[in-house]
Amino acid sequence: MSQTRNPEQHINEEPRNDFMDLMIGFGGFFGVLFLIFLVGVVIKLMIG
């Protein structure tokens, strides 16, 4: 118990690129919305 842990070491933290995760999230959400938009346009053109 004489061993003290420094909280600044971040032993359990996984090395991740937060900016890349954010861009993938935004890109995926934009892709889903764009797909919904395209389906709506196609349906509108088929109906008249």
TALINPE-V80485 format. One record per backbone hydrogen bond with DSSP energy under -1.0 kcal/mol. CO is the residue of the C=O (numbers start at 1). NH is the residue of the N-H. E is the energy in kcal/mol with one decimal. If there is no record, write none. Layout:
co=CO nh=NH e=E
co=CO nh=NH e=E
This chain:
co=6 nh=9 e=-1.8
co=17 nh=21 e=-2.1
co=18 nh=22 e=-2.3
co=19 nh=23 e=-2.4
co=20 nh=24 e=-2.4
co=21 nh=25 e=-2.1
co=22 nh=26 e=-2.6
co=23 nh=27 e=-2.6
co=24 nh=28 e=-2.5
co=25 nh=29 e=-2.4
co=26 nh=30 e=-2.6
co=27 nh=31 e=-2.3
co=28 nh=32 e=-2.1
co=29 nh=33 e=-2.4
co=30 nh=34 e=-2.6
co=31 nh=35 e=-2.1
co=32 nh=36 e=-2.2
co=33 nh=37 e=-2.4
co=34 nh=38 e=-2.5
co=35 nh=39 e=-2.4
co=36 nh=40 e=-2.2
co=37 nh=41 e=-2.3
co=38 nh=42 e=-2.6
co=39 nh=43 e=-2.4
co=40 nh=44 e=-2.4
co=41 nh=45 e=-2.4
co=42 nh=46 e=-2.1
co=43 nh=47 e=-2.3
co=44 nh=48 e=-2.0
